């Protein structure tokens, strides 16, 4: 059975954010603004999303 995934989009730049937020953005695999990445749907991914809700959005 394939593992469920979620798509996440970087909607705002992390330039003026704290260093911790920048590391979370990089940890999720983002390189560019408006980039969409697919990550496994697990608690650790959701925890990262909850740390930076002002920068990312979950795409349906």
Phi and psi in degrees as GROMACS dihedral restraints (atoms count N, CA, C in turn):
[ dihedral_restraints ]
;  ai    aj    ak    al  type     phi  dphi    fc
    3     4     5     6     1   -75.0    20    10
    4     5     6     7     1   145.2    20    10
    6     7     8     9     1   -77.1    20    10
    7     8     9    10     1   140.2    20    10
    9    10    11    12     1   -68.0    20    10
   10    11    12    13     1   145.5    20    10
   12    13    14    15     1  -128.2    20    10
   13    14    15    16     1   160.4    20    10
   15    16    17    18     1  -126.8    20    10
   16    17    18    19     1   149.9    20    10
   18    19    20    21     1  -104.0    20    10
   19    20    21    22     1   132.9    20    10
   21    22    23    24     1  -125.9    20    10
   22    23    24    25     1   138.6    20    10
   24    25    26    27     1  -117.6    20    10
   25    26    27    28     1   136.1    20    10
   27    28    29    30     1   -83.8    20    10
   28    29    30    31     1   107.4    20    10
   30    31    32    33     1   -98.3    20    10
   31    32    33    34     1   -18.3    20    10
   33    34    35    36     1  -134.0    20    10
   34    35    36    37     1   152.1    20    10
   36    37    38    39     1   -76.2    20    10
   37    38    39    40     1   140.3    20    10
   39    40    41    42     1   -88.9    20    10
   40    41    42    43     1    17.1    20    10
   42    43    44    45     1   -57.2    20    10
   43    44    45    46     1   -49.8    20    10
   45    46    47    48     1   -94.9    20    10
   46    47    48    49     1    19.4    20    10
   48    49    50    51     1   -94.0    20    10
   49    50    51    52     1   161.9    20    10
   51    52    53    54     1   -61.3    20    10
   52    53    54    55     1   157.2    20    10
   54    55    56    57     1   -57.6    20    10
   55    56    57    58     1   -36.3    20    10
   57    58    59    60     1   -60.7    20    10
   58    59    60    61     1   -41.1    20    10
   60    61    62    63     1   -66.5    20    10
   61    62    63    64     1   -39.0    20    10
   63    64    65    66     1   -62.6    20    10
   64    65    66    67     1   -38.9    20    10
   66    67    68    69     1   -67.0    20    10
   67    68    69    70     1   -35.4    20    10
   69    70    71    72     1   -66.8    20    10
   70    71    72    73     1   -42.2    20    10
   72    73    74    75     1   -59.6    20    10
   73    74    75    76     1   -45.3    20    10
   75    76    77    78     1   -67.1    20    10
   76    77    78    79     1   -36.8    20    10
   78    79    80    81     1   -64.6    20    10
   79    80    81    82     1   -30.3    20    10
   81    82    83    84     1   -77.8    20    10
   82    83    84    85     1   -12.4    20    10
   84    85    86    87     1    99.6    20    10
   85    86    87    88     1    13.5    20    10
   87    88    89    90     1   -79.4    20    10
   88    89    90    91     1   141.1    20    10
   90    91    92    93     1  -124.5    20    10
   91    92    93    94     1   -29.1    20    10
   93    94    95    96     1  -131.5    20    10
   94    95    96    97     1   160.0    20    10
   96    97    98    99     1   -69.2    20    10
   97    98    99   100     1   144.0    20    10
   99   100   101   102     1    66.2    20    10
  100   101   102   103     1    10.9    20    10
  102   103   104   105     1   -73.9    20    10
  103   104   105   106     1   142.0    20    10
  105   106   107   108     1  -111.2    20    10
  106   107   108   109     1   126.9    20    10
  108   109   110   111     1  -119.5    20    10
  109   110   111   112     1   153.9    20    10
  111   112   113   114     1  -110.7    20    10
  112   113   114   115     1   123.9    20    10
  114   115   116   117     1  -127.3    20    10
  115   116   117   118     1   156.4    20    10
  117   118   119   120     1   -63.7    20    10
  118   119   120   121     1   143.0    20    10
  120   121   122   123     1   -85.2    20    10
  121   122   123   124     1    85.5    20    10
  123   124   125   126     1  -138.2    20    10
  124   125   126   127     1   168.6    20    10
  126   127   128   129     1   -60.0    20    10
  127   128   129   130     1   -32.9    20    10
  129   130   131   132     1   -68.8    20    10
  130   131   132   133     1   -38.5    20    10
  132   133   134   135     1   -66.1    20    10
  133   134   135   136     1   -43.5    20    10
  135   136   137   138     1   -65.1    20    10
  136   137   138   139     1   -33.5    20    10
  138   139   140   141     1   -63.8    20    10
  139   140   141   142     1   -40.0    20    10
  141   142   143   144     1   -65.6    20    10
  142   143   144   145     1   -40.5    20    10
  144   145   146   147     1   -63.9    20    10
  145   146   147   148     1   -39.4    20    10
  147   148   149   150     1   -68.1    20    10
  148   149   150   151     1   -21.8    20    10
  150   151   152   153     1   -75.2    20    10
  151   152   153   154     1   -27.0    20    10
  153   154   155   156     1  -132.1    20    10
  154   155   156   157     1    52.6    20    10
  156   157   158   159     1   -67.2    20    10
  157   158   159   160     1   -20.7    20    10
  159   160   161   162     1   -78.5    20    10
  160   161   162   163     1   -10.6    20    10
  162   163   164   165     1  -107.9    20    10
  163   164   165   166     1   -24.2    20    10
  165   166   167   168     1  -125.2    20    10
  166   167   168   169     1   163.9    20    10
  168   169   170   171     1  -142.1    20    10
  169   170   171   172     1   146.6    20    10
  171   172   173   174     1   -85.8    20    10
  172   173   174   175     1   123.9    20    10
  174   175   176   177     1   -92.4    20    10
  175   176   177   178     1   136.0    20    10
